Structure formats: structure tokens, C-alpha cells
Amino acid sequence: MASGSNEKVRDEKLAELQRYVLSQGYFVPLEQIIQRIYLQSPRLRGVTFDGLSVPNYYDAWLADGK
């Protein structure tokens, strides 16, 4: 646990912590890139996709095989 008796010491400790986190390669992603491959029957109809490209099969149905 780090502590400091004044603002200057706390700023130095914070800078040290930030350097450590950056040196470890930790990061917070700003966006999420998703790639998915779905295999399904060409007879499947009514599939919808949400904003993350996840299929929704709630209203899907199989068409006639003709």
C-alpha cells in the first residue's frame, strides 16, 4: 500500500503506478472488434442480427426444401 503525506509525494506515487501499469501492457479497450463465422442451413429464414453481429433465432423458421 502506498501513501503520501503531501500532494507532491502522492503525485510521484501515482506517476510510478501509471508507469508500472503501462509497462505491464494493461489497457482498457476503447472498442470491441468481433469476427464470427456462422454456418447454417440455406433453408433457414428470419434470422436477425443485433449490434454485435450475434444472430437472433427467435423468429427464425425453416423454409420448404424446394
mmCIF file as gemmi writes it, N, C-alpha and C atoms, coordinates in Angstrom:
data_model
loop_
_atom_site.group_PDB
_atom_site.id
_atom_site.type_symbol
_atom_site.label_atom_id
_atom_site.label_alt_id
_atom_site.label_comp_id
_atom_site.label_asym_id
_atom_site.label_entity_id
_atom_site.label_seq_id
_atom_site.pdbx_PDB_ins_code
_atom_site.Cartn_x
_atom_site.Cartn_y
_atom_site.Cartn_z
_atom_site.occupancy
_atom_site.B_iso_or_equiv
_atom_site.pdbx_formal_charge
_atom_site.auth_seq_id
_atom_site.auth_asym_id
_atom_site.pdbx_PDB_model_num
ATOM 1 N N . MET Axp A 1 ? 0.845 -1.175 0 1 0 ? 1 A 1
ATOM 2 C CA . MET Axp A 1 ? 0 0 0 1 0 ? 1 A 1
ATOM 3 C C . MET Axp A 1 ? 0.89 1.238 0 1 0 ? 1 A 1
ATOM 4 N N . ALA Axp A 2 ? 0.557 2.187 -0.832 1 0 ? 2 A 1
ATOM 5 C CA . ALA Axp A 2 ? 1.351 3.414 -0.927 1 0 ? 2 A 1
ATOM 6 C C . ALA Axp A 2 ? 0.555 4.559 -0.331 1 0 ? 2 A 1
ATOM 7 N N . SER Axp A 3 ? 1.262 5.415 0.335 1 0 ? 3 A 1
ATOM 8 C CA . SER Axp A 3 ? 0.616 6.603 0.879 1 0 ? 3 A 1
ATOM 9 C C . SER Axp A 3 ? 1.615 7.753 0.83 1 0 ? 3 A 1
ATOM 10 N N . GLY Axp A 4 ? 1.108 8.949 0.912 1 0 ? 4 A 1
ATOM 11 C CA . GLY Axp A 4 ? 1.976 10.121 0.896 1 0 ? 4 A 1
ATOM 12 C C . GLY Axp A 4 ? 1.442 11.175 1.83 1 0 ? 4 A 1
ATOM 13 N N . SER Axp A 5 ? 2.36 11.897 2.418 1 0 ? 5 A 1
ATOM 14 C CA . SER Axp A 5 ? 1.948 12.893 3.411 1 0 ? 5 A 1
ATOM 15 C C . SER Axp A 5 ? 1.55 14.223 2.778 1 0 ? 5 A 1
ATOM 16 N N . ASN Axp A 6 ? 1.923 14.401 1.519 1 0 ? 6 A 1
ATOM 17 C CA . ASN Axp A 6 ? 1.522 15.654 0.858 1 0 ? 6 A 1
ATOM 18 C C . ASN Axp A 6 ? 1.235 15.378 -0.617 1 0 ? 6 A 1
ATOM 19 N N . GLU Axp A 7 ? 0.747 16.397 -1.294 1 0 ? 7 A 1
ATOM 20 C CA . GLU Axp A 7 ? 0.315 16.234 -2.681 1 0 ? 7 A 1
ATOM 21 C C . GLU Axp A 7 ? 1.475 15.849 -3.606 1 0 ? 7 A 1
ATOM 22 N N . LYS Axp A 8 ? 2.645 16.394 -3.395 1 0 ? 8 A 1
ATOM 23 C CA . LYS Axp A 8 ? 3.797 16.084 -4.243 1 0 ? 8 A 1
ATOM 24 C C . LYS Axp A 8 ? 4.174 14.6 -4.141 1 0 ? 8 A 1
ATOM 25 N N . VAL Axp A 9 ? 4.206 14.078 -2.938 1 0 ? 9 A 1
ATOM 26 C CA . VAL Axp A 9 ? 4.537 12.666 -2.741 1 0 ? 9 A 1
ATOM 27 C C . VAL Axp A 9 ? 3.463 11.779 -3.38 1 0 ? 9 A 1
ATOM 28 N N . ARG Axp A 10 ? 2.201 12.14 -3.21 1 0 ? 10 A 1
ATOM 29 C CA . ARG Axp A 10 ? 1.11 11.36 -3.816 1 0 ? 10 A 1
ATOM 30 C C . ARG Axp A 10 ? 1.205 11.398 -5.335 1 0 ? 10 A 1
ATOM 31 N N . ASP Axp A 11 ? 1.526 12.562 -5.92 1 0 ? 11 A 1
ATOM 32 C CA . ASP Axp A 11 ? 1.68 12.656 -7.37 1 0 ? 11 A 1
ATOM 33 C C . ASP Axp A 11 ? 2.807 11.759 -7.87 1 0 ? 11 A 1
ATOM 34 N N . GLU Axp A 12 ? 3.907 11.717 -7.123 1 0 ? 12 A 1
ATOM 35 C CA . GLU Axp A 12 ? 5.028 10.857 -7.511 1 0 ? 12 A 1
ATOM 36 C C . GLU Axp A 12 ? 4.629 9.385 -7.458 1 0 ? 12 A 1
ATOM 37 N N . LYS Axp A 13 ? 3.891 9.004 -6.419 1 0 ? 13 A 1
ATOM 38 C CA . LYS Axp A 13 ? 3.433 7.62 -6.297 1 0 ? 13 A 1
ATOM 39 C C . LYS Axp A 13 ? 2.467 7.262 -7.427 1 0 ? 13 A 1
ATOM 40 N N . LEU Axp A 14 ? 1.587 8.199 -7.77 1 0 ? 14 A 1
ATOM 41 C CA . LEU Axp A 14 ? 0.637 7.971 -8.858 1 0 ? 14 A 1
ATOM 42 C C . LEU Axp A 14 ? 1.378 7.811 -10.182 1 0 ? 14 A 1
ATOM 43 N N . ALA Axp A 15 ? 2.382 8.645 -10.429 1 0 ? 15 A 1
ATOM 44 C CA . ALA Axp A 15 ? 3.166 8.528 -11.662 1 0 ? 15 A 1
ATOM 45 C C . ALA Axp A 15 ? 3.881 7.182 -11.717 1 0 ? 15 A 1
ATOM 46 N N . GLU Axp A 16 ? 4.407 6.74 -10.595 1 0 ? 16 A 1
ATOM 47 C CA . GLU Axp A 16 ? 5.074 5.441 -10.527 1 0 ? 16 A 1
ATOM 48 C C . GLU Axp A 16 ? 4.097 4.313 -10.851 1 0 ? 16 A 1
ATOM 49 N N . LEU Axp A 17 ? 2.91 4.391 -10.282 1 0 ? 17 A 1
ATOM 50 C CA . LEU Axp A 17 ? 1.886 3.385 -10.541 1 0 ? 17 A 1
ATOM 51 C C . LEU Axp A 17 ? 1.481 3.388 -12.019 1 0 ? 17 A 1
ATOM 52 N N . GLN Axp A 18 ? 1.317 4.566 -12.608 1 0 ? 18 A 1
ATOM 53 C CA . GLN Axp A 18 ? 0.945 4.646 -14.02 1 0 ? 18 A 1
ATOM 54 C C . GLN Axp A 18 ? 2.031 4.037 -14.906 1 0 ? 18 A 1
ATOM 55 N N . ARG Axp A 19 ? 3.292 4.298 -14.59 1 0 ? 19 A 1
ATOM 56 C CA . ARG Axp A 19 ? 4.387 3.708 -15.365 1 0 ? 19 A 1
ATOM 57 C C . ARG Axp A 19 ? 4.364 2.181 -15.244 1 0 ? 19 A 1
ATOM 58 N N . TYR Axp A 20 ? 4.086 1.683 -14.049 1 0 ? 20 A 1
ATOM 59 C CA . TYR Axp A 20 ? 4.024 0.234 -13.846 1 0 ? 20 A 1
ATOM 60 C C . TYR Axp A 20 ? 2.903 -0.387 -14.68 1 0 ? 20 A 1
ATOM 61 N N . VAL Axp A 21 ? 1.728 0.208 -14.616 1 0 ? 21 A 1
ATOM 62 C CA . VAL Axp A 21 ? 0.59 -0.331 -15.366 1 0 ? 21 A 1
ATOM 63 C C . VAL Axp A 21 ? 0.894 -0.329 -16.86 1 0 ? 21 A 1
ATOM 64 N N . LEU Axp A 22 ? 1.443 0.77 -17.365 1 0 ? 22 A 1
ATOM 65 C CA . LEU Axp A 22 ? 1.768 0.841 -18.789 1 0 ? 22 A 1
ATOM 66 C C . LEU Axp A 22 ? 2.858 -0.148 -19.171 1 0 ? 22 A 1
ATOM 67 N N . SER Axp A 23 ? 3.832 -0.367 -18.295 1 0 ? 23 A 1
ATOM 68 C CA . SER Axp A 23 ? 4.909 -1.314 -18.608 1 0 ? 23 A 1
ATOM 69 C C . SER Axp A 23 ? 4.408 -2.752 -18.638 1 0 ? 23 A 1
ATOM 70 N N . GLN Axp A 24 ? 3.324 -3.039 -17.923 1 0 ? 24 A 1
ATOM 71 C CA . GLN Axp A 24 ? 2.755 -4.385 -17.913 1 0 ? 24 A 1
ATOM 72 C C . GLN Axp A 24 ? 1.853 -4.635 -19.111 1 0 ? 24 A 1
ATOM 73 N N . GLY Axp A 25 ? 1.59 -3.598 -19.872 1 0 ? 25 A 1
ATOM 74 C CA . GLY Axp A 25 ? 0.758 -3.762 -21.066 1 0 ? 25 A 1
ATOM 75 C C . GLY Axp A 25 ? -0.725 -3.795 -20.77 1 0 ? 25 A 1
ATOM 76 N N . TYR Axp A 26 ? -1.13 -3.392 -19.592 1 0 ? 26 A 1
ATOM 77 C CA . TYR Axp A 26 ? -2.555 -3.353 -19.282 1 0 ? 26 A 1
ATOM 78 C C . TYR Axp A 26 ? -3.196 -2.197 -20.042 1 0 ? 26 A 1
ATOM 79 N N . PHE Axp A 27 ? -4.407 -2.406 -20.499 1 0 ? 27 A 1
ATOM 80 C CA . PHE Axp A 27 ? -5.107 -1.34 -21.204 1 0 ? 27 A 1
ATOM 81 C C . PHE Axp A 27 ? -6.607 -1.568 -21.089 1 0 ? 27 A 1
ATOM 82 N N . VAL Axp A 28 ? -7.34 -0.543 -21.393 1 0 ? 28 A 1
ATOM 83 C CA . VAL Axp A 28 ? -8.789 -0.616 -21.449 1 0 ? 28 A 1
ATOM 84 C C . VAL Axp A 28 ? -9.176 -0.422 -22.904 1 0 ? 28 A 1
ATOM 85 N N . PRO Axp A 29 ? -9.75 -1.442 -23.555 1 0 ? 29 A 1
ATOM 86 C CA . PRO Axp A 29 ? -10.093 -1.287 -24.971 1 0 ? 29 A 1
ATOM 87 C C . PRO Axp A 29 ? -11.177 -0.224 -25.157 1 0 ? 29 A 1
ATOM 88 N N . LEU Axp A 30 ? -11.021 0.57 -26.184 1 0 ? 30 A 1
ATOM 89 C CA . LEU Axp A 30 ? -11.985 1.618 -26.463 1 0 ? 30 A 1
ATOM 90 C C . LEU Axp A 30 ? -13.11 1.134 -27.365 1 0 ? 30 A 1
ATOM 91 N N . GLU Axp A 31 ? -12.858 0.059 -28.084 1 0 ? 31 A 1
ATOM 92 C CA . GLU Axp A 31 ? -13.891 -0.527 -28.914 1 0 ? 31 A 1
ATOM 93 C C . GLU Axp A 31 ? -13.68 -2.029 -28.967 1 0 ? 31 A 1
ATOM 94 N N . GLN Axp A 32 ? -14.71 -2.719 -29.351 1 0 ? 32 A 1
ATOM 95 C CA . GLN Axp A 32 ? -14.644 -4.166 -29.402 1 0 ? 32 A 1
ATOM 96 C C . GLN Axp A 32 ? -14.817 -4.603 -30.848 1 0 ? 32 A 1
ATOM 97 N N . ILE Axp A 33 ? -13.845 -5.331 -31.363 1 0 ? 33 A 1
ATOM 98 C CA . ILE Axp A 33 ? -13.923 -5.828 -32.729 1 0 ? 33 A 1
ATOM 99 C C . ILE Axp A 33 ? -14.207 -7.322 -32.653 1 0 ? 33 A 1
ATOM 100 N N . ILE Axp A 34 ? -15.314 -7.707 -33.256 1 0 ? 34 A 1
ATOM 101 C CA . ILE Axp A 34 ? -15.747 -9.096 -33.181 1 0 ? 34 A 1
ATOM 102 C C . ILE Axp A 34 ? -15.826 -9.661 -34.589 1 0 ? 34 A 1
ATOM 103 N N . GLN Axp A 35 ? -15.263 -10.829 -34.78 1 0 ? 35 A 1
ATOM 104 C CA . GLN Axp A 35 ? -15.404 -11.541 -36.038 1 0 ? 35 A 1
ATOM 105 C C . GLN Axp A 35 ? -15.96 -12.92 -35.718 1 0 ? 35 A 1
ATOM 106 N N . ARG Axp A 36 ? -17.05 -13.247 -36.359 1 0 ? 36 A 1
ATOM 107 C CA . ARG Axp A 36 ? -17.675 -14.548 -36.135 1 0 ? 36 A 1
ATOM 108 C C . ARG Axp A 36 ? -18.027 -15.167 -37.48 1 0 ? 36 A 1
ATOM 109 N N . ILE Axp A 37 ? -17.987 -16.466 -37.525 1 0 ? 37 A 1
ATOM 110 C CA . ILE Axp A 37 ? -18.417 -17.2 -38.71 1 0 ? 37 A 1
ATOM 111 C C . ILE Axp A 37 ? -19.546 -18.118 -38.268 1 0 ? 37 A 1
ATOM 112 N N . TYR Axp A 38 ? -20.675 -18.013 -38.95 1 0 ? 38 A 1
ATOM 113 C CA . TYR Axp A 38 ? -21.822 -18.86 -38.631 1 0 ? 38 A 1
ATOM 114 C C . TYR Axp A 38 ? -22.129 -19.745 -39.831 1 0 ? 38 A 1
ATOM 115 N N . LEU Axp A 39 ? -22.333 -21.017 -39.574 1 0 ? 39 A 1
ATOM 116 C CA . LEU Axp A 39 ? -22.749 -21.954 -40.602 1 0 ? 39 A 1
ATOM 117 C C . LEU Axp A 39 ? -24.171 -22.379 -40.283 1 0 ? 39 A 1
ATOM 118 N N . GLN Axp A 40 ? -25.017 -22.238 -41.276 1 0 ? 40 A 1
ATOM 119 C CA . GLN Axp A 40 ? -26.409 -22.608 -41.058 1 0 ? 40 A 1
ATOM 120 C C . GLN Axp A 40 ? -27.018 -23.042 -42.387 1 0 ? 40 A 1
ATOM 121 N N . SER Axp A 41 ? -28.136 -23.685 -42.29 1 0 ? 41 A 1
ATOM 122 C CA . SER Axp A 41 ? -28.818 -24.199 -43.468 1 0 ? 41 A 1
ATOM 123 C C . SER Axp A 41 ? -29.274 -23.05 -44.37 1 0 ? 41 A 1
ATOM 124 N N . PRO Axp A 42 ? -29.145 -23.211 -45.684 1 0 ? 42 A 1
ATOM 125 C CA . PRO Axp A 42 ? -29.668 -22.184 -46.589 1 0 ? 42 A 1
ATOM 126 C C . PRO Axp A 42 ? -31.195 -22.09 -46.54 1 0 ? 42 A 1
ATOM 127 N N . ARG Axp A 43 ? -31.838 -23.078 -45.924 1 0 ? 43 A 1
ATOM 128 C CA . ARG Axp A 43 ? -33.293 -23.055 -45.767 1 0 ? 43 A 1
ATOM 129 C C . ARG Axp A 43 ? -33.738 -22.179 -44.593 1 0 ? 43 A 1
ATOM 130 N N . LEU Axp A 44 ? -32.802 -21.795 -43.743 1 0 ? 44 A 1
ATOM 131 C CA . LEU Axp A 44 ? -33.146 -21.021 -42.554 1 0 ? 44 A 1
ATOM 132 C C . LEU Axp A 44 ? -33.516 -19.595 -42.954 1 0 ? 44 A 1
ATOM 133 N N . ARG Axp A 45 ? -34.662 -19.146 -42.501 1 0 ? 45 A 1
ATOM 134 C CA . ARG Axp A 45 ? -35.155 -17.804 -42.823 1 0 ? 45 A 1
ATOM 135 C C . ARG Axp A 45 ? -35.487 -17.063 -41.534 1 0 ? 45 A 1
ATOM 136 N N . GLY Axp A 46 ? -35.476 -15.736 -41.593 1 0 ? 46 A 1
ATOM 137 C CA . GLY Axp A 46 ? -35.912 -14.919 -40.466 1 0 ? 46 A 1
ATOM 138 C C . GLY Axp A 46 ? -34.866 -14.675 -39.395 1 0 ? 46 A 1
ATOM 139 N N . VAL Axp A 47 ? -33.608 -14.981 -39.691 1 0 ? 47 A 1
ATOM 140 C CA . VAL Axp A 47 ? -32.548 -14.726 -38.714 1 0 ? 47 A 1
ATOM 141 C C . VAL Axp A 47 ? -32.225 -13.237 -38.732 1 0 ? 47 A 1
ATOM 142 N N . THR Axp A 48 ? -32.15 -12.633 -37.572 1 0 ? 48 A 1
ATOM 143 C CA . THR Axp A 48 ? -31.745 -11.233 -37.465 1 0 ? 48 A 1
ATOM 144 C C . THR Axp A 48 ? -30.466 -11.166 -36.641 1 0 ? 48 A 1
ATOM 145 N N . PHE Axp A 49 ? -29.78 -10.032 -36.732 1 0 ? 49 A 1
ATOM 146 C CA . PHE Axp A 49 ? -28.52 -9.856 -36.014 1 0 ? 49 A 1
ATOM 147 C C . PHE Axp A 49 ? -28.597 -8.595 -35.168 1 0 ? 49 A 1
ATOM 148 N N . ASP Axp A 50 ? -28.018 -8.658 -33.971 1 0 ? 50 A 1
ATOM 149 C CA . ASP Axp A 50 ? -28.009 -7.481 -33.105 1 0 ? 50 A 1
ATOM 150 C C . ASP Axp A 50 ? -26.797 -6.609 -33.449 1 0 ? 50 A 1
ATOM 151 N N . GLY Axp A 51 ? -26.542 -5.589 -32.667 1 0 ? 51 A 1
ATOM 152 C CA . GLY Axp A 51 ? -25.469 -4.646 -32.937 1 0 ? 51 A 1
ATOM 153 C C . GLY Axp A 51 ? -24.079 -5.235 -32.853 1 0 ? 51 A 1
ATOM 154 N N . LEU Axp A 52 ? -23.932 -6.401 -32.226 1 0 ? 52 A 1
ATOM 155 C CA . LEU Axp A 52 ? -22.626 -7.06 -32.128 1 0 ? 52 A 1
ATOM 156 C C . LEU Axp A 52 ? -22.507 -8.239 -33.081 1 0 ? 52 A 1
ATOM 157 N N . SER Axp A 53 ? -23.411 -8.312 -34.041 1 0 ? 53 A 1
ATOM 158 C CA . SER Axp A 53 ? -23.435 -9.384 -35.046 1 0 ? 53 A 1
ATOM 159 C C . SER Axp A 53 ? -23.74 -10.751 -34.454 1 0 ? 53 A 1
ATOM 160 N N . VAL Axp A 54 ? -24.436 -10.775 -33.356 1 0 ? 54 A 1
ATOM 161 C CA . VAL Axp A 54 ? -24.866 -12.044 -32.766 1 0 ? 54 A 1
ATOM 162 C C . VAL Axp A 54 ? -26.223 -12.389 -33.366 1 0 ? 54 A 1
ATOM 163 N N . PRO Axp A 55 ? -26.366 -13.59 -33.93 1 0 ? 55 A 1
ATOM 164 C CA . PRO Axp A 55 ? -27.646 -13.927 -34.558 1 0 ? 55 A 1
ATOM 165 C C . PRO Axp A 55 ? -28.743 -14.149 -33.525 1 0 ? 55 A 1
ATOM 166 N N . ASN Axp A 56 ? -29.925 -13.727 -33.909 1 0 ? 56 A 1
ATOM 167 C CA . ASN Axp A 56 ? -31.12 -13.963 -33.101 1 0 ? 56 A 1
ATOM 168 C C . ASN Axp A 56 ? -32.003 -14.928 -33.882 1 0 ? 56 A 1
ATOM 169 N N . TYR Axp A 57 ? -32.233 -16.093 -33.311 1 0 ? 57 A 1
ATOM 170 C CA . TYR Axp A 57 ? -33.022 -17.122 -33.97 1 0 ? 57 A 1
ATOM 171 C C . TYR Axp A 57 ? -34.455 -17.195 -33.418 1 0 ? 57 A 1
ATOM 172 N N . TYR Axp A 58 ? -34.867 -16.207 -32.671 1 0 ? 58 A 1
ATOM 173 C CA . TYR Axp A 58 ? -36.171 -16.258 -32.008 1 0 ? 58 A 1
ATOM 174 C C . TYR Axp A 58 ? -37.322 -16.396 -32.991 1 0 ? 58 A 1
ATOM 175 N N . ASP Axp A 59 ? -37.263 -15.682 -34.1 1 0 ? 59 A 1
ATOM 176 C CA . ASP Axp A 59 ? -38.342 -15.726 -35.086 1 0 ? 59 A 1
ATOM 177 C C . ASP Axp A 59 ? -37.956 -16.482 -36.346 1 0 ? 59 A 1
ATOM 178 N N . ALA Axp A 60 ? -36.89 -17.263 -36.294 1 0 ? 60 A 1
ATOM 179 C CA . ALA Axp A 60 ? -36.416 -17.971 -37.477 1 0 ? 60 A 1
ATOM 180 C C . ALA Axp A 60 ? -37.263 -19.21 -37.744 1 0 ? 60 A 1
ATOM 181 N N . TRP Axp A 61 ? -37.278 -19.624 -38.994 1 0 ? 61 A 1
ATOM 182 C CA . TRP Axp A 61 ? -38.011 -20.823 -39.397 1 0 ? 61 A 1
ATOM 183 C C . TRP Axp A 61 ? -37.27 -21.486 -40.559 1 0 ? 61 A 1
ATOM 184 N N . LEU Axp A 62 ? -37.593 -22.756 -40.802 1 0 ? 62 A 1
ATOM 185 C CA . LEU Axp A 62 ? -37.039 -23.465 -41.928 1 0 ? 62 A 1
ATOM 186 C C . LEU Axp A 62 ? -38.013 -23.39 -43.095 1 0 ? 62 A 1
ATOM 187 N N . ALA Axp A 63 ? -37.518 -22.94 -44.225 1 0 ? 63 A 1
ATOM 188 C CA . ALA Axp A 63 ? -38.341 -22.867 -45.428 1 0 ? 63 A 1
ATOM 189 C C . ALA Axp A 63 ? -38.454 -24.254 -46.06 1 0 ? 63 A 1
ATOM 190 N N . ASP Axp A 64 ? -39.421 -24.394 -46.951 1 0 ? 64 A 1
ATOM 191 C CA . ASP Axp A 64 ? -39.566 -25.666 -47.662 1 0 ? 64 A 1
ATOM 192 C C . ASP Axp A 64 ? -38.289 -25.966 -48.416 1 0 ? 64 A 1
ATOM 193 N N . GLY Axp A 65 ? -37.974 -27.255 -48.536 1 0 ? 65 A 1
ATOM 194 C CA . GLY Axp A 65 ? -36.732 -27.687 -49.168 1 0 ? 65 A 1
ATOM 195 C C . GLY Axp A 65 ? -36.775 -27.693 -50.671 1 0 ? 65 A 1
ATOM 196 N N . LYS Axp A 66 ? -37.615 -26.907 -51.287 1 0 ? 66 A 1
ATOM 197 C CA . LYS Axp A 66 ? -37.756 -26.901 -52.747 1 0 ? 66 A 1
ATOM 198 C C . LYS Axp A 66 ? -36.778 -25.972 -53.395 1 0 ? 66 A 1
